[in-house]
Amino acid sequence: MRLVLALLAVLATTTTARAQGSEARSPLRSLAAGQDKPVVELVTMGVGSLIWERHGHIALCVVYDDPSQDACYNYGIGSFDHPLQMVWGFFHGTHSFWVAKMDPGQMLGIYYYADRTIWVQPLPLTADQKQQVIAKLEHDILDDNKYYAYDHFWDNCTTRVRDIIDHATGGALSSMNEPTDGRTYRDLARAGFYGMEVPLLVTDIAMGRATDRVPSYYERMFLPDYLREAVQTKWHVEPIAIYTRRGPPPLSDGPSGRPWLALLILVITAPAWMFRRLRQRQGKHRLERAGLWFALVPQLLLGAVLWFLAIISPLPYVRWNESCLVLLPLDILLVAFLPGPRRRSYARGRVVMLALIAALRLIGVLEQPLWPLLLWPLVPCLVVGFLPEPPPPEGRPKKK
């Protein structure tokens, strides 16, 4: 949904930018022909191949009598040349994104270059409504107003455009009560990542229970496709494709990646029980500890990250993350700091806790897709808590 750094490549190649600019500018003016100027147009961009392009993009463009005044307002600008700073700003709720006023040819040239379908819908606004929209757009590009804390579901480039149109039209969009297909926020987010199993798994692990709610028709317009659909439904404005993607169409379905995650977890945790068995047979104490560390370190690191983000982030779907109940940094006690008997007691307590989490998930109290993730702490906890303790190495008394 965000603007990628292809802008820099387009601007750096002057001849290409000018050619694309002249090509991209004319469709906006052609679709506004015969209408009272200025004309406000909703411009929707389809998905691209990069991960941040997988949910589409949107902008508002204004066409005037004087072509030199034409402008597009893009709320999806981020500092992609400083990705760590941008990601930190996103999770920390700082103003990491902003809106920019752009030349229509340059803006649309980016999406021609990225081979992303572009639709245009001239909005049937009254003169007063147009002035409200333009005044808001001009207000938002001022230095004191242009930055905002990006939120993928509730405050993104599409919701900002949606709210501007809705406010100017007296709630025309928010008053729509059309039925939805029943998909949750999580389902809608996952739909953009079909064919990309790692991002799909991230949506399971890193997105909390707030995303397991079904959005209303208006809330669903956080995605560009649904805002385009709503404008078509409300005002019967057919979206006109001024550019059609030449590459393969985006996938509409695909594997969830969850079986692969379960298999990966079983592989990672296998040394914990394999080396315990080996110690029972051959007395190799160091291998047993190495196997436990191998099984625990990845989940401890991931759990620490999730807990840290839950503590510092204002985003509800980061803060209230049920994965934090499964991945506890305290599980380091399975292999360090505690004597053997207390370690076994802790492991057994964790197994009870994980069983309770599974039961709460089964009856619907917990809502996130936690099933594969539960295996990660469960295997080492079963090993430490329930497999028979091997005898100590010769010459070393067993601790009591």
C-alpha positions as CSV (number, residue, x, y, z in Angstrom):
1,M,0.0,0.0,0.0
2,R,3.0,2.3,0.4
3,L,4.9,4.2,-2.1
4,V,8.2,2.5,-3.0
5,L,11.5,4.0,-3.9
6,A,10.8,3.4,-7.6
7,L,10.0,7.1,-7.5
8,L,13.7,7.8,-7.2
9,A,14.5,5.6,-10.1
10,V,11.8,7.3,-12.3
11,L,12.9,10.8,-11.3
12,A,16.6,9.9,-11.9
13,T,15.9,8.8,-15.4
14,T,14.8,12.1,-16.8
15,T,13.8,11.0,-20.3
16,T,11.8,8.0,-19.0
17,A,10.0,10.1,-16.4
18,R,9.0,12.7,-19.0
19,A,7.7,10.0,-21.4
20,Q,5.7,8.3,-18.7
21,G,4.5,11.7,-17.4
22,S,3.0,12.7,-20.7
23,E,1.5,9.2,-21.1
24,A,0.1,9.1,-17.5
25,R,-1.3,12.7,-17.4
26,S,-3.7,12.4,-20.4
27,P,-6.0,9.7,-19.0
28,L,-6.9,11.8,-16.0
29,R,-7.8,14.8,-18.1
30,S,-9.6,12.6,-20.7
31,L,-11.9,11.1,-18.0
32,A,-12.6,14.6,-16.6
33,A,-13.5,16.0,-20.1
34,G,-16.9,17.7,-20.2
35,Q,-17.2,18.0,-16.4
36,D,-17.1,21.2,-14.4
37,K,-13.6,21.8,-13.2
38,P,-12.0,21.1,-10.8
39,V,-12.7,17.3,-11.0
40,V,-11.7,15.1,-8.1
41,E,-10.7,11.6,-9.2
42,L,-10.2,8.5,-7.1
43,V,-7.1,6.6,-8.4
44,T,-6.6,3.0,-7.3
45,M,-3.5,1.0,-8.0
46,G,-3.6,-2.8,-8.0
47,V,-1.2,-5.1,-6.2
48,G,2.5,-5.4,-7.2
49,S,5.2,-8.0,-6.7
50,L,6.9,-6.5,-3.7
51,I,5.7,-7.3,-0.2
52,W,4.6,-3.7,0.6
53,E,2.7,-3.6,-2.7
54,R,0.5,-6.7,-2.0
55,H,-2.6,-4.8,-0.8
56,G,-2.8,-2.1,-3.5
57,H,-2.6,1.6,-3.1
58,I,-4.8,4.7,-3.6
59,A,-4.7,8.4,-4.1
60,L,-6.9,11.4,-4.9
61,C,-6.1,13.5,-7.9
62,V,-7.6,16.9,-8.9
63,V,-7.9,18.0,-12.5
64,Y,-8.2,21.7,-13.2
65,D,-8.9,23.8,-16.3
66,D,-5.2,24.6,-16.4
67,P,-3.2,21.4,-16.8
68,S,-0.3,22.8,-14.9
69,Q,-2.4,22.9,-11.8
70,D,-3.3,19.2,-11.9
71,A,-2.1,17.4,-8.8
72,C,-2.3,14.0,-7.0
73,Y,-2.2,13.6,-3.2
74,N,-0.5,10.5,-2.0
75,Y,-0.8,9.4,1.6
76,G,1.5,6.5,1.3
77,I,4.9,8.1,1.5
78,G,7.4,6.4,3.8
79,S,11.1,6.7,4.3
80,F,12.0,3.4,2.5
81,D,15.6,4.5,2.3
82,H,15.7,4.1,6.1
83,P,13.7,0.9,6.6
84,L,14.7,0.2,10.2
85,Q,13.7,3.7,11.2
86,M,10.4,3.4,9.4
87,V,9.6,0.0,10.9
88,W,10.4,1.3,14.4
89,G,8.2,4.3,13.8
90,F,5.4,2.0,12.7
91,F,5.5,-0.2,15.8
92,H,6.2,2.7,18.1
93,G,3.3,4.8,16.8
94,T,5.4,7.7,15.6
95,H,4.8,9.8,12.5
96,S,6.7,7.6,10.1
97,F,4.4,8.3,7.0
98,W,3.3,11.4,5.3
99,V,1.2,12.8,2.5
100,A,2.8,14.5,-0.6
101,K,1.4,16.6,-3.4
102,M,2.7,15.1,-6.7
103,D,2.7,15.7,-10.4
104,P,0.1,13.2,-11.8
105,G,2.5,12.0,-14.5
106,Q,5.3,11.3,-12.1
107,M,3.0,9.6,-9.6
108,L,1.3,7.4,-12.1
109,G,4.5,6.7,-13.9
110,I,5.7,4.8,-10.8
111,Y,2.9,2.4,-11.1
112,Y,3.3,2.0,-14.9
113,Y,6.9,1.2,-14.1
114,A,5.9,-1.4,-11.4
115,D,3.3,-3.0,-13.8
116,R,0.4,-2.3,-11.5
117,T,-3.2,-2.0,-12.8
118,I,-4.5,1.6,-12.4
119,W,-8.2,2.5,-12.2
120,V,-9.7,6.0,-12.2
121,Q,-13.1,7.1,-10.9
122,P,-14.2,10.7,-11.3
123,L,-16.2,11.5,-8.2
124,P,-19.7,13.1,-8.7
125,L,-19.2,15.8,-6.1
126,T,-20.9,19.1,-5.9
127,A,-18.9,22.3,-6.2
128,D,-19.0,22.8,-2.4
129,Q,-18.0,19.2,-1.8
130,K,-15.0,19.5,-4.2
131,Q,-13.8,22.6,-2.4
132,Q,-14.0,20.7,0.9
133,V,-12.0,17.9,-0.5
134,I,-9.4,20.2,-2.0
135,A,-9.1,22.3,1.2
136,K,-8.5,19.2,3.2
137,L,-5.9,17.9,0.8
138,E,-4.1,21.2,0.8
139,H,-4.3,21.4,4.6
140,D,-2.8,17.9,4.9
141,I,0.3,18.6,2.8
142,L,1.4,21.4,5.1
143,D,4.6,20.6,7.1
144,D,2.7,20.8,10.4
145,N,0.0,18.4,9.2
146,K,1.5,16.0,6.7
147,Y,3.0,13.4,9.0
148,Y,0.9,10.7,10.7
149,A,1.3,7.4,12.6
150,Y,0.6,4.7,10.0
151,D,-1.7,1.9,11.1
152,H,-2.4,-0.8,8.5
153,F,-6.0,-1.3,9.4
154,W,-7.3,1.9,11.0
155,D,-5.2,4.8,9.7
156,N,-3.5,4.2,6.4
157,C,-3.3,5.8,3.0
158,T,-6.8,4.4,2.0
159,T,-8.6,5.2,5.3
160,R,-7.4,8.8,5.0
161,V,-8.8,9.1,1.5
162,R,-12.0,7.3,2.5
163,D,-12.6,9.6,5.4
164,I,-12.0,12.7,3.3
165,I,-14.6,11.6,0.8
166,D,-17.0,10.5,3.5
167,H,-16.7,13.9,5.4
168,A,-17.2,15.9,2.3
169,T,-20.3,13.9,1.3
170,G,-22.0,14.0,4.7
171,G,-21.3,10.4,5.6
172,A,-22.3,8.9,2.3
173,L,-19.8,6.0,2.7
174,S,-20.0,5.4,6.4
175,S,-23.8,5.1,6.1
176,M,-23.6,2.2,3.7
177,N,-24.8,-1.1,5.3
178,E,-24.1,-3.5,2.5
179,P,-23.3,-7.1,3.7
180,T,-19.7,-8.3,3.7
181,D,-18.3,-11.7,3.0
182,G,-17.7,-12.4,6.7
183,R,-13.9,-12.3,6.5
184,T,-11.9,-10.9,9.4
185,Y,-9.2,-8.3,9.3
186,R,-6.7,-11.1,9.5
187,D,-8.3,-12.9,6.6
188,L,-8.2,-9.7,4.5
189,A,-4.6,-9.1,5.4
190,R,-3.6,-12.7,4.5
191,A,-5.4,-12.5,1.2
192,G,-2.7,-10.0,0.0
193,F,0.1,-12.5,0.8
194,Y,-1.1,-15.6,-1.1
195,G,1.9,-17.3,-2.5
196,M,4.2,-15.8,0.2
197,E,4.3,-18.2,3.0
198,V,6.6,-16.3,5.4
199,P,4.4,-13.2,5.4
200,L,1.4,-15.4,5.9
201,L,2.9,-16.9,9.0
202,V,3.9,-13.5,10.2
203,T,0.2,-12.5,10.1
204,D,-0.5,-15.5,12.4
205,I,2.2,-14.9,14.9
206,A,2.6,-11.1,15.0
207,M,-1.0,-9.9,14.6
208,G,-3.1,-10.0,17.7
209,R,-6.7,-10.8,18.5
210,A,-8.0,-7.3,17.4
211,T,-7.6,-8.6,13.8
212,D,-9.9,-11.5,14.3
213,R,-13.0,-9.3,14.2
214,V,-15.1,-9.0,11.1
215,P,-15.0,-5.4,9.9
216,S,-18.2,-3.5,8.8
217,Y,-18.6,-2.5,5.2
218,Y,-17.2,0.9,5.9
219,E,-14.3,-0.4,7.9
220,R,-13.5,-2.9,5.2
221,M,-12.6,0.1,3.0
222,F,-9.2,0.2,4.6
223,L,-8.2,-1.7,1.5
224,P,-8.2,0.1,-1.9
225,D,-10.2,-2.5,-3.7
226,Y,-13.1,-2.1,-1.3
227,L,-13.1,1.7,-1.4
228,R,-13.2,1.5,-5.2
229,E,-16.1,-1.0,-5.0
230,A,-18.0,1.2,-2.5
231,V,-17.6,4.3,-4.8
232,Q,-19.0,2.2,-7.7
233,T,-21.9,0.9,-5.6
234,K,-22.8,4.3,-4.0
235,W,-22.5,6.6,-7.1
236,H,-22.6,4.1,-10.0
237,V,-19.2,5.3,-11.1
238,E,-17.5,2.5,-13.1
239,P,-13.8,2.3,-12.5
240,I,-11.9,2.8,-15.7
241,A,-8.6,1.0,-16.1
242,I,-6.1,3.4,-17.7
243,Y,-3.4,0.7,-17.4
244,T,-3.7,-3.0,-17.1
245,R,-1.1,-5.2,-15.5
246,R,0.9,-7.2,-18.1
247,G,2.2,-9.8,-15.6
248,P,0.3,-12.8,-14.1
249,P,-2.7,-11.9,-12.1
250,P,-2.4,-11.9,-8.3
251,L,-3.3,-15.2,-6.6
252,S,-6.8,-15.4,-5.0
253,D,-6.0,-18.4,-2.9
254,G,-3.0,-20.5,-1.7
255,P,-1.5,-22.6,1.0
256,S,-1.6,-21.2,4.5
257,G,1.9,-22.2,5.4
258,R,0.7,-23.5,8.8
259,P,1.6,-27.2,8.1
260,W,5.1,-26.1,7.1
261,L,5.4,-24.1,10.3
262,A,4.4,-27.1,12.4
263,L,6.9,-29.3,10.5
264,L,9.7,-26.7,10.9
265,I,9.0,-26.5,14.7
266,L,9.1,-30.2,15.0
267,V,12.5,-30.2,13.2
268,I,13.9,-27.4,15.4
269,T,12.7,-29.1,18.6
270,A,13.7,-32.6,17.6
271,P,17.3,-32.3,19.1
272,A,15.7,-31.7,22.6
273,W,14.3,-35.2,22.9
274,M,16.8,-37.0,20.6
275,F,19.7,-35.9,22.7
276,R,17.8,-36.6,25.9
277,R,17.4,-40.2,24.7
278,L,21.1,-40.3,23.6
279,R,22.1,-39.2,27.1
280,Q,20.0,-41.9,28.6
281,R,21.8,-44.5,26.5
282,Q,25.3,-43.0,26.4
283,G,25.4,-40.5,29.2
284,K,26.3,-37.5,27.0
285,H,25.2,-34.6,29.2
286,R,26.5,-31.8,27.0
287,L,24.7,-33.0,24.0
288,E,21.4,-32.9,25.9
289,R,21.9,-29.3,26.9
290,A,22.9,-28.4,23.4
291,G,19.7,-30.0,22.1
292,L,17.6,-28.0,24.5
293,W,19.4,-24.7,23.6
294,F,18.9,-25.5,19.9
295,A,15.2,-25.9,20.5
296,L,14.7,-22.9,22.8
297,V,16.9,-20.1,21.4
298,P,14.7,-19.3,18.3
299,Q,11.5,-19.3,20.3
300,L,13.1,-17.3,23.2
301,L,14.3,-14.6,20.7
302,L,10.9,-14.5,18.9
303,G,9.1,-14.4,22.2
304,A,11.3,-11.5,23.5
305,V,10.6,-9.5,20.3
306,L,6.8,-10.0,20.6
307,W,6.8,-9.1,24.3
308,F,8.9,-6.0,23.7
309,L,6.6,-4.9,20.8
310,A,3.5,-5.6,23.0
311,I,5.0,-3.3,25.7
312,I,6.1,-0.4,23.6
313,S,3.5,-0.3,20.8
314,P,0.2,1.5,20.9
315,L,-1.2,-0.6,18.1
316,P,-4.0,-2.9,19.5
317,Y,-3.1,-5.8,17.3
318,V,0.5,-5.7,18.4
319,R,-0.2,-5.0,22.1
320,W,-2.9,-7.7,22.6
321,N,-1.1,-10.6,21.0
322,E,-2.0,-14.1,22.2
323,S,1.2,-15.4,20.8
324,C,2.9,-13.8,23.8
325,L,1.1,-16.4,26.0
326,V,2.7,-19.2,24.1
327,L,6.2,-17.8,23.6
328,L,7.5,-16.8,27.0
329,P,11.1,-15.6,27.4
330,L,10.9,-17.2,30.9
331,D,11.3,-20.6,29.2
332,I,15.0,-20.1,29.5
333,L,14.4,-21.6,32.9
334,L,14.1,-25.0,31.2
335,V,17.8,-25.0,30.6
336,A,19.4,-22.5,33.0
337,F,19.2,-20.9,36.4
338,L,17.1,-23.5,38.1
339,P,18.2,-26.8,39.7
340,G,16.9,-30.0,38.2
341,P,13.8,-30.6,40.3
342,R,12.6,-27.0,40.0
343,R,13.2,-27.1,36.3
344,R,11.0,-30.1,36.0
345,S,8.3,-28.4,38.1
346,Y,8.5,-25.3,35.8
347,A,8.3,-27.5,32.7
348,R,5.2,-29.3,34.0
349,G,3.5,-26.1,34.9
350,R,4.1,-24.8,31.4
351,V,2.6,-27.9,29.9
352,V,-0.5,-27.3,32.0
353,M,-0.5,-23.6,30.9
354,L,-0.2,-24.7,27.2
355,A,-3.0,-27.2,27.6
356,L,-5.2,-24.4,29.1
357,I,-4.3,-22.1,26.2
358,A,-5.3,-24.9,23.8
359,A,-8.6,-25.4,25.6
360,L,-9.4,-21.7,25.6
361,R,-8.6,-21.6,21.8
362,L,-10.8,-24.6,21.2
363,I,-13.9,-23.0,22.9
364,G,-13.2,-19.6,21.2
365,V,-12.1,-17.6,24.2
366,L,-8.7,-17.1,22.4
367,E,-9.1,-16.4,18.7
368,Q,-5.6,-16.3,17.1
369,P,-4.5,-19.3,15.0
370,L,-2.1,-20.7,17.7
371,W,-2.1,-24.4,16.9
372,P,1.3,-24.8,15.2
373,L,2.9,-22.3,17.6
374,L,1.9,-24.3,20.6
375,L,4.3,-27.1,19.6
376,W,7.3,-24.9,20.0
377,P,7.4,-24.6,23.8
378,L,5.4,-27.9,24.3
379,V,8.1,-30.2,23.0
380,P,11.0,-29.0,25.2
381,C,8.6,-28.7,28.2
382,L,7.6,-32.3,27.7
383,V,11.2,-33.4,27.5
384,V,12.3,-31.6,30.6
385,G,9.1,-32.2,32.6
386,F,8.2,-35.8,31.8
387,L,11.0,-37.8,30.2
388,P,12.9,-39.9,32.7
389,E,15.9,-38.1,34.1
390,P,19.1,-40.0,33.2
391,P,21.6,-40.9,35.9
392,P,24.4,-38.4,36.5
393,P,27.8,-38.9,35.0
394,E,30.1,-41.2,36.9
395,G,31.8,-39.6,39.8
396,R,29.2,-36.7,40.0
397,P,26.5,-37.1,42.7
398,K,23.0,-36.3,41.7
399,K,21.7,-33.0,43.1
400,K,18.8,-33.1,45.5
